[in-house]
Amino acid sequence: MPAALRGGARTKAKPRAKAPSSPRKTRGASKAQAAYAPGKLGAARGLGLSPGHALIAAGGVLALTLVVALSTGDRAEKIGQGTQAALGRQFASLGFRLNAVHVQGASPAATADILAAAGVYKDQPVLGLDLDALRARVEAVGWVEEARVVRLLPDTLIIAISERKQLAVWQHNGASRVIDAEGKVIPEANPLRSANLPLVVGQGADQHAAAILPRIASRPRLMSRVEALVRVDDRRWDLRLKDGSLVQLPAVDEEAALIQLEQLDQRSRILELGFARIDLRDPTMVAVRPRDQVRSGGLVADGA
């Protein structure tokens, strides 16, 4: 009997698993998670997002990752692009809309053309922007040598460029264009607004201007008198001066000829004597032609 009573006691004490206490533990765990969630979503609140919105956003990012990971080939790219656009629209409703575009490294004239090529607009979903395509459009602008595009959340776009420097106005076949140091035309640059740039004329002048212009610019007295540099037969240069005189340089060793001209000008002020031509093509002699013997002609010097 006593043994039976002890057995009965054990039978009554069976609920060792304490099932009724499990709900209390669950409620405690839930409270702990709830207390932890605000801390983890603090960054989201910094952007003005509620915890619920932040969780929705995180779920969207996860879904996008899974879709792209499970897709292959062109299908993956198309699905990824479509999902990115949808995600961008959803985030736009949470405040991720384009509000400011900053162009860095560009002159005022270039900035307007860069913004036009970028093709972005206010309140556009900032996460839906294709930055690679945007950079390609910007680099297609003549002013731009290289571009970098950065997205700053929640609402800003940075376009940083390296601008091609204007070297000269190139005149050929009746057209005037602005060129850079590599002889490339900058289509967007207006030559009528570039009166401060030197003028180079003729076939090949665009490709050879970068070599001759620093040599002329290093001689301020001569540079101040030059109206245009004329490329003759794509072999050599003539310097057309503002008083109508012509200085003929040789096809080789331009620097030696310019030194010779500089020395003559220091000794005898040859640039002020009103000669129609000063011929430096022969390194052993300097030939000059008085103004009354000059033949009428155009901008390009005759002979080579």
GULO-388072 format. One line per field, with one value per residue (C-alpha): residue in three letters; chain; x, y, z. Coordinates in pm, 1 decimal, decimal comma, padded with zeros to 6 digits. Last residue first. Layout:
# residues N
residuo ala;...
cadena A;...
u X;...
v Y;...
w Z;...
This chain:
# residues 304
residuo ala;gly;asp;ala;val;leu;gly;gly;ser;arg;val;gln;asp;arg;pro;arg;val;ala;val;met;thr;pro;asp;arg;leu;asp;ile;arg;ala;phe;gly;leu;glu;leu;ile;arg;ser;arg;gln;asp;leu;gln;glu;leu;gln;ile;leu;ala;ala;glu;glu;asp;val;ala;pro;leu;gln;val;leu;ser;gly;asp;lys;leu;arg;leu;asp;trp;arg;arg;asp;asp;val;arg;val;leu;ala;glu;val;arg;ser;met;leu;arg;pro;arg;ser;ala;ile;arg;pro;leu;ile;ala;ala;ala;his;gln;asp;ala;gly;gln;gly;val;val;leu;pro;leu;asn;ala;ser;arg;leu;pro;asn;ala;glu;pro;ile;val;lys;gly;glu;ala;asp;ile;val;arg;ser;ala;gly;asn;his;gln;trp;val;ala;leu;gln;lys;arg;glu;ser;ile;ala;ile;ile;leu;thr;asp;pro;leu;leu;arg;val;val;arg;ala;glu;glu;val;trp;gly;val;ala;glu;val;arg;ala;arg;leu;ala;asp;leu;asp;leu;gly;leu;val;pro;gln;asp;lys;tyr;val;gly;ala;ala;ala;leu;ile;asp;ala;thr;ala;ala;pro;ser;ala;gly;gln;val;his;val;ala;asn;leu;arg;phe;gly;leu;ser;ala;phe;gln;arg;gly;leu;ala;ala;gln;thr;gly;gln;gly;ile;lys;glu;ala;arg;asp;gly;thr;ser;leu;ala;val;val;leu;thr;leu;ala;leu;val;gly;gly;ala;ala;ile;leu;ala;his;gly;pro;ser;leu;gly;leu;gly;arg;ala;ala;gly;leu;lys;gly;pro;ala;tyr;ala;ala;gln;ala;lys;ser;ala;gly;arg;thr;lys;arg;pro;ser;ser;pro;ala;lys;ala;arg;pro;lys;ala;lys;thr;arg;ala;gly;gly;arg;leu;ala;ala;pro;met
cadena A;A;A;A;A;A;A;A;A;A;A;A;A;A;A;A;A;A;A;A;A;A;A;A;A;A;A;A;A;A;A;A;A;A;A;A;A;A;A;A;A;A;A;A;A;A;A;A;A;A;A;A;A;A;A;A;A;A;A;A;A;A;A;A;A;A;A;A;A;A;A;A;A;A;A;A;A;A;A;A;A;A;A;A;A;A;A;A;A;A;A;A;A;A;A;A;A;A;A;A;A;A;A;A;A;A;A;A;A;A;A;A;A;A;A;A;A;A;A;A;A;A;A;A;A;A;A;A;A;A;A;A;A;A;A;A;A;A;A;A;A;A;A;A;A;A;A;A;A;A;A;A;A;A;A;A;A;A;A;A;A;A;A;A;A;A;A;A;A;A;A;A;A;A;A;A;A;A;A;A;A;A;A;A;A;A;A;A;A;A;A;A;A;A;A;A;A;A;A;A;A;A;A;A;A;A;A;A;A;A;A;A;A;A;A;A;A;A;A;A;A;A;A;A;A;A;A;A;A;A;A;A;A;A;A;A;A;A;A;A;A;A;A;A;A;A;A;A;A;A;A;A;A;A;A;A;A;A;A;A;A;A;A;A;A;A;A;A;A;A;A;A;A;A;A;A;A;A;A;A;A;A;A;A;A;A;A;A;A;A;A;A;A;A;A;A;A;A;A;A;A;A;A;A
u 05524,9;05381,5;05096,5;04995,2;04642,4;04424,1;04342,9;04544,5;04664,4;05029,6;05285,1;05544,4;05429,5;05462,0;05832,0;05942,9;06186,0;06425,1;06608,3;06909,3;07082,6;06777,2;06577,5;06205,5;06228,1;06054,0;05932,6;05655,8;05466,5;05726,8;05584,3;05893,0;05734,0;05795,5;06158,1;06225,0;06596,4;06788,5;06510,4;06301,4;06591,7;06655,4;06289,1;06281,1;06591,0;06439,1;06120,3;06319,0;06502,3;06170,4;06012,9;06275,2;06118,1;05853,2;05995,1;05804,4;05669,4;05580,7;05304,8;05224,1;04865,2;04890,3;04724,1;04988,6;04937,5;05181,7;05249,1;05292,3;05433,2;05350,5;04970,2;04996,7;05021,7;04868,2;04775,4;04818,8;04592,6;04588,4;04934,8;05058,9;05007,5;05168,4;05488,9;05541,0;05422,9;05677,5;05588,1;05245,5;05407,9;05589,8;05283,3;05073,4;05297,1;05261,4;04894,5;04797,8;04922,7;04608,4;04358,9;04578,3;04579,0;04376,8;04361,9;04338,4;04423,7;04268,4;04382,3;04115,7;03992,6;03719,9;03557,5;03191,4;03158,1;03330,8;03034,7;03135,3;02879,7;03064,9;03400,1;03621,4;03919,1;04265,0;04416,9;04453,9;04085,1;03908,5;03645,0;03492,3;03473,7;03340,6;03431,3;03629,8;03849,6;03871,7;03985,7;03922,4;04182,1;04273,3;03952,2;04010,0;03825,9;03638,5;03695,4;03354,5;03176,9;02800,6;02654,6;02289,7;02088,5;01761,0;01793,7;02060,0;02367,4;02402,0;02742,4;02819,8;03177,1;03267,5;03564,1;03666,8;03347,6;03295,5;03184,2;02895,4;02899,2;03055,3;02729,1;02520,5;02757,3;02744,5;02363,2;02369,6;02605,9;02402,8;02072,3;01840,5;01559,4;01695,9;01649,0;01285,9;01242,8;01110,8;01294,1;01416,1;01708,0;01807,9;02182,6;02237,5;02056,1;02241,5;02573,9;02488,4;02400,2;02712,1;02944,9;02878,1;02904,3;03242,1;03248,4;03443,0;03137,3;02773,3;02530,6;02179,7;01916,6;01569,5;01556,6;01304,1;01377,6;01100,4;00907,7;00694,0;01017,9;01115,3;00824,1;00906,8;01270,6;01166,7;00952,1;01235,8;01483,6;01241,4;01206,7;01580,6;01648,6;01383,5;01532,2;01886,7;01793,3;01601,4;01898,7;02104,4;02001,2;01744,8;01745,5;01998,3;01819,7;01487,5;01642,5;01821,5;01506,7;01305,6;01565,7;01562,5;01183,2;01186,4;01428,7;01201,8;00896,9;01094,8;01197,3;00837,3;00724,0;01005,4;00898,5;01117,7;01232,2;01589,1;01712,4;01419,2;01579,5;01910,9;01738,1;01588,9;01810,9;01749,1;01375,6;01370,4;01545,5;01257,0;01012,1;01240,7;01260,8;00884,1;00834,2;01076,0;00884,2;00552,9;00700,8;00830,9;00485,0;00324,4;00560,9;00461,8;00142,5;00347,5;00552,4;00749,5;00732,6;00352,2;00392,3;00363,4;00027,3;00175,1;00470,9;00236,9;00040,1;00358,9;00432,7;00080,0;00114,6;00438,2;00265,3;00000,0
v 07545,6;07795,4;08038,5;08140,1;08056,3;08350,5;08469,6;08651,5;08984,1;08979,5;09135,8;09360,1;09686,5;09526,5;09466,6;09104,4;08951,9;08659,6;08520,4;08302,7;07975,8;07804,4;07843,1;07842,3;08161,1;08391,1;08718,7;08847,5;09172,5;09361,8;09636,9;09722,1;09639,2;09262,2;09324,7;09515,4;09527,7;09351,6;09199,6;09122,0;08948,9;08738,1;08635,4;08541,9;08321,5;08155,9;08095,0;07936,5;07707,2;07602,1;07521,5;07255,8;07099,0;07219,5;07571,6;07876,8;08157,8;08477,5;08671,1;09038,8;09163,8;09388,8;09122,9;08866,9;08551,7;08287,6;08030,6;07670,4;07349,8;07021,9;06987,7;07161,0;07489,5;07506,5;07864,9;08000,5;08300,2;08658,9;08660,2;08992,0;08918,7;08578,5;08734,7;08957,5;08683,7;08425,0;08111,0;08119,5;08060,2;07747,9;07629,5;07666,9;07464,5;07108,3;07120,7;07270,0;06969,7;06754,5;07039,7;07218,7;06908,4;07076,3;07450,1;07722,1;07761,8;08043,2;08103,3;08096,8;08419,5;08456,6;08139,0;08241,2;08240,1;07901,1;07749,0;07433,2;07150,0;06973,4;06955,1;06853,0;06633,0;06771,5;06600,7;06929,3;07009,1;07152,0;07422,6;07428,1;07676,5;07582,3;07725,4;07424,3;07443,9;07675,1;07526,7;07729,8;07645,1;07446,3;07385,9;07152,4;06821,7;06801,1;06526,0;06454,5;06396,6;06336,7;06310,8;06208,7;06284,1;06157,5;05891,5;05791,1;05918,5;05770,5;05818,6;05869,1;05892,6;06053,5;06070,1;06298,7;06500,9;06818,2;06626,4;06459,2;06081,7;06043,4;06164,4;05909,0;05628,3;05738,5;05722,4;05375,1;05254,4;05427,1;05265,0;05467,4;05272,9;05335,4;05710,2;05681,7;06007,1;06289,4;06552,6;06443,6;06257,5;06278,0;06265,9;06422,9;06743,3;06761,1;06722,6;06990,5;07243,3;07160,5;07208,1;07580,8;07630,9;07452,7;07094,6;06931,9;06835,3;06813,7;06789,1;06651,5;06704,8;06569,6;06222,9;06011,2;05760,6;05894,0;05576,8;05595,3;05610,7;05281,3;05111,3;05268,6;05161,5;04808,5;04791,2;04923,7;04681,7;04394,4;04476,5;04508,9;04184,3;03998,5;04123,2;04038,4;03697,7;03613,7;03716,9;03436,7;03270,4;03313,2;03166,4;03416,2;03712,3;03615,0;03537,8;03872,4;04063,4;03881,0;03964,8;04332,0;04337,6;04173,4;04435,3;04709,8;04558,8;04531,9;04897,5;04998,7;04819,3;04963,0;05314,1;05495,3;05857,0;05792,0;05789,6;05558,1;05302,1;05335,1;05262,9;04942,4;04714,7;04914,1;04922,8;04543,2;04441,4;04529,1;04348,8;04048,6;04047,9;04082,0;03790,9;03581,7;03656,7;03569,7;03243,6;03170,7;03242,3;03021,0;02739,0;02753,5;02553,8;02272,9;02225,1;01933,3;01771,0;01722,5;01366,9;01462,6;01289,3;00964,8;00996,2;01036,1;00736,3;00531,1;00649,5;00552,7;00213,7;00156,0;00252,5;00000,0
w -09881,9;-10125,5;-10077,8;-09729,6;-09620,2;-09515,9;-09858,9;-10120,6;-10252,2;-10346,9;-10118,8;-10278,2;-10114,7;-09767,1;-09788,2;-09813,9;-09566,6;-09598,7;-09297,2;-09370,1;-09282,0;-09123,2;-09447,2;-09367,4;-09161,8;-09410,4;-09263,0;-09482,1;-09535,3;-09336,6;-09114,8;-08913,7;-08575,8;-08580,0;-08675,1;-08354,0;-08446,1;-08171,0;-07956,4;-08263,6;-08433,4;-08121,7;-08103,1;-08470,6;-08430,2;-08123,4;-08321,5;-08604,0;-08362,2;-08203,8;-08539,0;-08599,0;-08907,6;-09153,7;-09139,9;-09009,8;-09229,2;-09042,9;-09221,2;-09166,0;-09172,6;-08866,3;-08648,6;-08735,4;-08941,9;-08827,3;-09098,6;-08993,0;-09141,8;-09312,0;-09333,4;-09671,4;-09476,3;-09128,0;-09042,1;-08691,6;-08636,2;-08507,4;-08354,2;-08212,5;-07842,5;-07893,3;-08027,9;-07726,2;-07490,0;-07608,0;-07406,3;-07576,5;-07915,5;-07800,7;-07608,3;-07927,5;-08158,5;-08025,3;-07918,8;-08253,9;-08451,8;-08470,1;-08513,7;-08766,7;-08985,0;-09260,1;-09214,8;-08954,1;-08587,5;-08381,4;-08024,5;-07750,3;-07587,3;-07850,1;-07724,8;-07713,5;-08091,3;-08092,5;-07900,9;-07717,1;-07747,0;-08028,6;-07846,5;-08138,4;-08061,7;-08135,8;-07834,9;-07645,4;-07696,6;-08000,3;-08052,0;-08398,3;-08684,4;-09027,2;-09366,3;-09477,0;-09167,6;-08867,7;-08536,6;-08222,8;-07963,0;-07652,7;-07458,7;-07166,6;-07150,8;-06820,2;-06564,7;-06420,9;-06089,6;-06108,9;-05755,9;-05708,6;-05394,0;-05238,7;-04966,4;-05017,3;-05197,0;-05547,0;-05707,9;-06076,9;-06206,9;-06538,2;-06776,1;-07063,3;-07063,4;-07266,0;-07573,5;-07391,5;-07447,7;-07102,8;-06947,9;-07134,4;-07036,4;-06671,2;-06676,6;-06829,2;-06556,8;-06283,6;-06378,4;-06153,0;-05983,5;-05635,4;-05679,1;-05784,5;-05981,9;-05761,2;-05970,2;-06311,5;-06465,1;-06832,0;-06771,8;-07115,0;-07018,1;-06688,7;-06868,8;-07125,9;-06855,1;-06656,0;-06953,9;-06985,6;-06609,3;-06601,7;-06477,1;-06193,2;-05985,1;-06092,0;-05796,5;-05849,3;-05577,6;-05490,8;-05637,8;-05450,6;-05172,8;-04945,7;-04859,4;-05173,7;-05370,2;-05207,4;-05379,0;-05712,9;-05685,2;-05596,3;-05906,3;-06120,9;-05964,0;-06015,0;-06382,8;-06426,5;-06242,3;-06438,9;-06764,3;-06658,9;-06525,9;-06841,1;-07048,6;-06891,3;-06562,7;-06283,6;-05933,0;-05793,9;-05951,0;-05796,3;-05459,4;-05436,9;-05532,2;-05267,4;-05004,4;-05103,7;-05083,8;-04741,8;-04616,9;-04747,2;-04576,8;-04254,2;-04282,5;-04342,4;-04031,5;-03822,5;-03934,1;-04180,7;-04139,0;-04249,6;-03890,8;-03812,7;-04044,4;-03861,2;-03532,4;-03667,4;-03459,2;-03142,7;-03200,3;-03257,0;-02936,6;-02698,3;-02922,5;-02930,2;-02550,4;-02518,5;-02756,4;-02552,5;-02235,7;-02398,6;-02514,7;-02165,5;-02015,6;-02277,4;-02173,3;-01803,4;-01857,6;-02012,8;-01700,7;-01849,3;-01505,8;-01539,2;-01399,7;-01029,9;-00996,6;-01130,8;-00897,2;-00605,8;-00721,5;-00722,4;-00367,8;-00265,4;-00425,6;-00238,4;00086,8;00000,0
